[in-house]
Amino acid sequence: MTHLPQTFSAHLTAFKENQNTPWGKLRYGVGMANIQKHFHTHKAQVLDVGGGTGLDAIPFAKQGYRVTLLDYSEEMIEEAKRSAKEEGVSDRITYHQGDINSIPTLFPNTRFDLILCHNVLQYVEDINTAIKTMSEALKPNGFVSIIAINRYSEPYRLALHQLDLDGALATLDAEMLRTTVFNTDVHARTVGDMHEPLREAGCSVVGDYGIRCVCDYIQDDGIKSDPTFFAKLEKLEYELSRRAPYKNVAKFFQVVAKKEEQNIRG
């Protein structure tokens, strides 16, 4: 997918607009809350793979963590730098341009306490290698958080939000989906697809969640900007995130896994 740096840069404006929507805020807020259920290490080093404009990295930097942001797009990185400066955390974030395969070259002697891999693996062909690469960059007992588009969500979105029943039927067994923000094809996967690659990489799943379990299926997007409605929606989404079966059809799945020390010792 050599076109991706240009794709991400070309759609930077649309990406930023999406981040500022009610559903964009839910994606970042719920994702952070789920990580904090497991990760409490102080003075930790965090690697944000595909960190984009910094909306995952900056909250960690504001909590005092040292964050390394890695992204394909130079334009995304520049936007992250501007945002970090505005938030007063420029001294806690470093930046590198590259993809997930760049990790061994860029950080050959660095091991991280937490790796964020949010909205990245849907663009990756070989998730086994990608997850193994991240695991090798983790410290013993370090954590990785993976967020990706949930294949099970697309038929619901098309049927309930778009009222496109033919489209919903056509996506039931689809291996690829089309993103609306970046207008490109991505791999359609589920949380179950992450478990075996994580196990093979020496990581144990400690939590799996859904992000935006109902938001994307409410037809009236305008009402989601109403503060009273959004407060209720946010409260509901935080609660549904950890509960089956609701999390199973969320727009995104999230997996938090821990690198087991005994697997490193061999």
N, C-alpha and C positions, 0 to 999 in steps of 0.2 A: 504494500500500500504506500508506494513512494509519493503519491499525490497528496497524502494527508497534511503535510505542513502547509501547503498552499490552500487546501480546503479549510483548515482551521483558521488561517489568517484571513481568508476571503470572507468568512462568516463571523468574524469577531464581533461586529456590531449586533448581529442577531443573537449571538451567544450571550453577550452582556445584557441585552434586553430580556432574554429568557431568565437569566439569573435574578433579575429584579422583579419578576412576576411572583405572585403568591406561591405558585407551584415550585418556582425556582428556590424560593426561601425555604420551603418545606424540605426540598432535597438536601440542602446544606445543614439545616437545623437538626433534622431527624438523624442524618448520618453522623453528625458530631455527637449527639446524645447517645447513640448506640455504641460508639467507640468508647466513650467515657464510662460505660458500664463495666469495661474490662481493663482499660489502660489508665494506670495511675502513677507511672514512673516519673520521678522528679529529675530535673536536669537531664532530660532525655534528648536524643537526636532523632529527628523525624525526617523521612524522605517522602516527598509528595511527587509520585510518578504521574506525569500528565497533569501537572498542577495548574495549567491554564492561567487564569487571571488572579489566582491566589486566594480564592474564597474558602478553600479548605486550609491552606497554609497559614493565613493571617490569624485566625482564631487561636491556633496552637502557639504562634509566635507571641500573641498577646498574653498567653498564659505562662510565658517564660521559656518555652521550648526553643531549641535551636532547630531551624527548619531548612532543608535543602529542597528547592523546587526544581524539578526536571520537566521540561516540556519541549515538544517538537518545534513549536512556533515562536519565532523571535518576537512577533507582534504581541502574542499572548504574554510572554515574559516581560516585555516592556510595560504592558498594562498592569501586571502584577507588581512590578517595581513602583509604579506610580501609586497604586493602592496601598502598598506597604508603607510608603513615605507618608501618605495622608493619615494612616493609622498609627504612625510613630514607632514602627517595628522594623525599619529598614536594616538595623544592625543585627537582627536575629534571623534574617533569611538570606541565603545564598542561592544563586541561580546557575543552571546549566542547561544548554540546549542539546536535546537528544531524545531518544526514545527508550523504551524499557530494555532493549538490547544493549544500550550504552552503559548500563549500570556497572558491569565488571571492569570496563575500561576507565570510566570516570571515577569510580570509587573502589579501587583494588584493595585498599587497606582499611576501609571504613565499614563498620558494622552498625546498623541503625537499631534503635529500640522500637520504632514503629514505622511501617511503610504504608502509605496511603496509595491505593490503586483504584481511583474513582473514575468511572466512565472511560476506561481505557481498554479493557479486555474485549469489548465488543468489536474493536478495530483490529484485534490480534488474531492471526490464523492459528498459531500453535500456542494454546494456553498452557500446556504442560511445561514447555521451555520457559515461558514468561514467568510462571509461578515459581519454578525452580530457581530462576535467576534472582527473583526477589527474596526467596528463602535464604539463598546463599549470602545475601547482603544483610540479613537479620542477625542480631545478637542472640545467643541462647536465651530462651524465654521471651524473645521479642514478639511483637504482634504485627500482623498485616490485616488491613481492612480493604476489602474488595467491594466495589459497587458497580453494577452493570445493568443494562436494560434487560428486563425480564420477558422472555419469550411468551409467557402465559398472559401477559398484560395486553398485547396488541389486539387480539380478537375482541376483548372487552372494550378497549378504547374505540375501535372502529364501530362496533355495534351500538354501544351506549352513548358515546360522546358524539360520534360522527353519523350515527344511524345508517352506517354503510354495512349492511348485512352480507352482501356479496363479498366485500373486501374482508370482513371478519372470517367468513368461511374459507376464503383463499389463504389466509395466514395461519390456519390451524396447524399445518405441518411445515410451515416455512422455515428454512434454515437461515435466511437472510431477511432483514427488515430495512426499511428506508427511514432515516432520521429526518425530522422536520427542520431542526435548527441548522445542521450542517449539510442537509440534502445529499447524503451519501449512504451507501449500503453498509450495514453492519451485521455481525453474526448474531443470530437469535439463540440465546442460551438461557439456562435456568440455574437456580442455586445448586441443584443436584449435580450439575456438570463441574462444579468447583471442588467437590469433596475428594474425589480420587486424586486429582493433580496435587491438591494440598497435602494429602496423606503421603503421596510419593515423594513430596518435597520435604517431609519431616515435620509437617505442621498439623496440629489438631484443631478442628473447628470448635470454638468456644461459644459462638453465638451466630444465628442467622436471622435476618430481619427483612421486612418489606418496607419500602419507602414510597409514599403516596398510594396508599391502599384504596382510597376512594376518590381522591381529588380529581384525578384525570378522567373519571367517569361521570362527573357532574357536568351537565351540558352548559349551564350558565357560567361562563368564565368570569363575567363581570361581577357577579355577586361575591366571588372569591376575594375581591379587593375591598369589600365592605369590612371594616375593622371588627365589628361584632361577629359577623359570620366567620371571618378568618380565624378569630380567636377560638371559636368552637371547633372549626375544622382542624386547626392545629392540635388542639387537645385530643380530638378523636384520632388523628393520624399518629400521634405519639403513642397512644395506647394500642392501636391496631398493629403497629409496627412489629411487635413481638408475638402477636397471637396468630395461630393457625385457626381456620384456613385463610383468614384475611390477608396475611402477609404473602400467601402463595400467588396472589393475582395482583400484587402491587406493581406499579410502573417499573420500579427498580428493585432488585434484590441486593442485600448486603450480607457479606460473610466476614466475620472477624475470627482469625485463626492465630494460634500461638505456636511458635517454633519450640519443639520439645528438646530439652537439653540432652536427653539420652540418645536422641537420633543424631546429634552432632558428634557425640563421643564414639558412635558406631558400635 
